[in-house]
Amino acid sequence: MNESIDKPEKEESKVDDKAGIKMSGHILIRDAETKEELVNKRNAIHYGNMANMIANALTNTSGAYIHYMAFGNGATSVDSAGKVIYKAPRVSEAYENSATLYSRTYQKVISNNTATDKIEIIPGASYTDLKITCTLGYNEPSAQDTFDTSTTNEGLYVFDELGLLSYATDPNDSTMLTHVIFHPVQKSANRTIEIIYTVRVQLN
């Protein structure tokens, strides 16, 4: 008898079916005409909500995509010495349907892919970037001040926070996916502001 048939076959290499998704974000806010940088920093990912969004996107669930960039004015305060105090980003590793900015005062659709408001997919060697561009023109928001001369951070359009939100028919029902807090920047009618928001997606 051929003894080889009684020998167990070489055990197949185990398949590594576990992979983590690494995401990071960076935001650049600048004057669209002069290119003066107003904010340049990293952001925080709401991993619980982002994981839920990815799962829904993989099953082709309607509305499982980035649709809004939301702006707010509730993430900073100024103490008696004039120092700006920053709150913590509102992110979590748990799913939170109710997560939102501290005080959302404006939002704009960015998924229609116009010349000034668009989402671009940029593949890299081991990652894929979502380059999200949003431009607030001279007339946006409609009730803004004429000039950027505010001496406080309390105006509706003195922005100190923003986030990326999912699609929803009513913007108030959308899910917050990222949150970034920064030094207050006033949007007024005398300038156009461009926001370039990059989210890097990578498996590891």
QUIFEN-V984933 format. One record per pair of residues at least 24 apart in sequence whose C-alpha atoms are under 7 Angstrom apart, sorted by sequence separation. I is the first residue (numbers start at 1). GAP is how many residues later the second one is. D is the distance in Angstrom with one decimal. If there is no record, write none. Layout:
i:I gap:GAP d:D
i:I gap:GAP d:D
//
This chain:
i:110 gap:24 d:6.4
i:160 gap:24 d:4.4
i:159 gap:25 d:5.4
i:160 gap:25 d:6.4
i:158 gap:26 d:5.9
i:159 gap:26 d:5.2
i:75 gap:27 d:6.0
i:158 gap:27 d:5.4
i:159 gap:27 d:6.0
i:74 gap:28 d:5.0
i:158 gap:28 d:4.0
i:72 gap:29 d:6.5
i:74 gap:29 d:4.7
i:157 gap:29 d:5.9
i:158 gap:29 d:6.2
i:72 gap:30 d:7.0
i:73 gap:30 d:5.7
i:157 gap:30 d:5.7
i:72 gap:31 d:5.1
i:73 gap:31 d:6.8
i:153 gap:31 d:6.3
i:72 gap:32 d:4.1
i:73 gap:32 d:7.0
i:71 gap:33 d:5.7
i:72 gap:33 d:5.1
i:70 gap:34 d:6.7
i:71 gap:34 d:6.1
i:72 gap:34 d:6.7
i:71 gap:35 d:5.2
i:70 gap:36 d:5.9
i:71 gap:36 d:5.9
i:70 gap:37 d:4.1
i:69 gap:38 d:5.6
i:70 gap:38 d:6.5
i:148 gap:38 d:5.8
i:68 gap:39 d:6.3
i:69 gap:39 d:5.5
i:148 gap:39 d:6.7
i:68 gap:40 d:5.4
i:69 gap:40 d:6.5
i:148 gap:40 d:5.3
i:68 gap:41 d:4.5
i:69 gap:41 d:6.6
i:147 gap:41 d:5.4
i:67 gap:42 d:5.7
i:68 gap:42 d:5.6
i:146 gap:42 d:5.6
i:147 gap:42 d:6.1
i:52 gap:43 d:7.0
i:67 gap:43 d:5.6
i:144 gap:43 d:7.0
i:145 gap:43 d:5.1
i:146 gap:43 d:4.8
i:147 gap:43 d:5.5
i:48 gap:44 d:6.0
i:67 gap:44 d:5.0
i:144 gap:44 d:5.4
i:145 gap:44 d:6.3
i:146 gap:44 d:6.2
i:44 gap:45 d:6.7
i:46 gap:45 d:4.4
i:47 gap:45 d:6.2
i:48 gap:45 d:4.3
i:66 gap:45 d:6.8
i:144 gap:45 d:6.5
i:45 gap:46 d:6.5
i:46 gap:46 d:5.4
i:47 gap:46 d:4.9
i:48 gap:46 d:4.2
i:49 gap:46 d:4.9
i:44 gap:47 d:6.9
i:46 gap:47 d:6.6
i:48 gap:47 d:4.1
i:49 gap:47 d:6.3
i:48 gap:48 d:6.9
i:139 gap:50 d:6.0
i:105 gap:51 d:6.1
i:138 gap:51 d:4.8
i:138 gap:52 d:6.3
i:138 gap:53 d:5.7
i:138 gap:54 d:5.2
i:137 gap:55 d:4.7
i:136 gap:56 d:5.7
i:137 gap:56 d:6.7
i:136 gap:57 d:5.2
i:135 gap:58 d:5.8
i:136 gap:58 d:6.4
i:135 gap:59 d:4.4
i:134 gap:60 d:5.9
i:135 gap:60 d:6.2
i:134 gap:61 d:5.1
i:133 gap:62 d:5.7
i:134 gap:62 d:6.6
i:133 gap:63 d:4.7
i:132 gap:64 d:5.7
i:133 gap:64 d:6.3
i:131 gap:65 d:6.9
i:132 gap:65 d:4.9
i:131 gap:66 d:6.0
i:132 gap:66 d:6.0
i:131 gap:67 d:4.6
i:130 gap:68 d:5.6
i:131 gap:68 d:6.7
i:129 gap:69 d:6.5
i:130 gap:69 d:5.1
i:129 gap:70 d:5.7
i:130 gap:70 d:6.3
i:129 gap:71 d:4.4
i:128 gap:72 d:5.9
i:129 gap:72 d:6.1
i:127 gap:73 d:6.7
i:128 gap:73 d:5.3
i:127 gap:74 d:5.7
i:128 gap:74 d:6.6
i:127 gap:75 d:4.6
i:99 gap:76 d:6.8
i:100 gap:76 d:5.6
i:126 gap:76 d:6.7
i:99 gap:77 d:5.9
i:97 gap:78 d:5.9
i:73 gap:83 d:6.3
i:73 gap:84 d:6.9
i:76 gap:84 d:6.6
i:73 gap:85 d:6.0
i:75 gap:85 d:5.9
i:73 gap:86 d:4.8
i:74 gap:86 d:7.0
i:75 gap:86 d:6.1
i:72 gap:87 d:5.4
i:73 gap:87 d:5.2
i:71 gap:88 d:6.3
i:72 gap:88 d:6.3
i:73 gap:88 d:6.3
i:72 gap:89 d:5.2
i:90 gap:89 d:6.6
i:71 gap:90 d:5.9
i:72 gap:90 d:5.9
i:89 gap:90 d:5.9
i:71 gap:91 d:4.3
i:89 gap:91 d:6.4
i:70 gap:92 d:5.3
i:71 gap:92 d:6.8
i:89 gap:92 d:6.6
i:70 gap:93 d:5.3
i:69 gap:94 d:5.8
i:70 gap:94 d:6.4
i:69 gap:95 d:4.8
i:68 gap:96 d:5.9
i:69 gap:96 d:6.2
i:68 gap:97 d:5.0
i:66 gap:98 d:6.7
i:67 gap:98 d:6.1
i:68 gap:98 d:6.4
i:66 gap:99 d:5.7
i:67 gap:99 d:5.2
i:68 gap:99 d:6.9
i:66 gap:100 d:4.5
i:67 gap:100 d:4.8
i:65 gap:101 d:5.5
i:66 gap:101 d:6.1
i:64 gap:102 d:6.6
i:65 gap:102 d:6.1
i:64 gap:103 d:6.7
i:63 gap:104 d:5.1
i:63 gap:105 d:6.6
i:75 gap:106 d:6.4
i:50 gap:127 d:5.5
i:49 gap:128 d:5.8
i:46 gap:131 d:5.2
i:45 gap:132 d:6.4
i:46 gap:132 d:5.3
i:45 gap:133 d:4.5
i:44 gap:134 d:5.8
i:45 gap:134 d:6.5
i:44 gap:135 d:5.4
i:43 gap:136 d:6.2
i:44 gap:136 d:5.9
i:43 gap:137 d:4.7
i:32 gap:160 d:5.5
i:31 gap:161 d:6.0
i:32 gap:161 d:5.1
i:31 gap:162 d:4.7
i:32 gap:162 d:5.1
i:30 gap:163 d:5.8
i:31 gap:163 d:6.1
i:29 gap:164 d:7.0
i:30 gap:164 d:5.5
i:29 gap:165 d:5.8
i:30 gap:165 d:6.6
i:29 gap:166 d:4.5
i:28 gap:167 d:5.7
i:29 gap:167 d:6.4
i:28 gap:168 d:5.1
i:27 gap:169 d:5.8
i:28 gap:169 d:6.4
i:27 gap:170 d:4.5
i:26 gap:171 d:5.9
i:27 gap:171 d:6.4
i:26 gap:172 d:5.2
i:25 gap:173 d:5.5
i:26 gap:173 d:6.6
i:25 gap:174 d:4.3
i:24 gap:175 d:5.7
i:25 gap:175 d:6.1
i:23 gap:176 d:6.8
i:24 gap:176 d:5.3
i:23 gap:177 d:5.4
i:23 gap:178 d:4.8
i:22 gap:179 d:6.0
i:23 gap:179 d:6.3
i:22 gap:180 d:5.0
i:21 gap:181 d:5.8
i:22 gap:181 d:5.9
i:21 gap:182 d:4.6
i:22 gap:182 d:6.7
i:20 gap:183 d:5.7
i:21 gap:183 d:6.2
i:19 gap:184 d:6.4
i:20 gap:184 d:5.2
i:19 gap:185 d:5.8
//
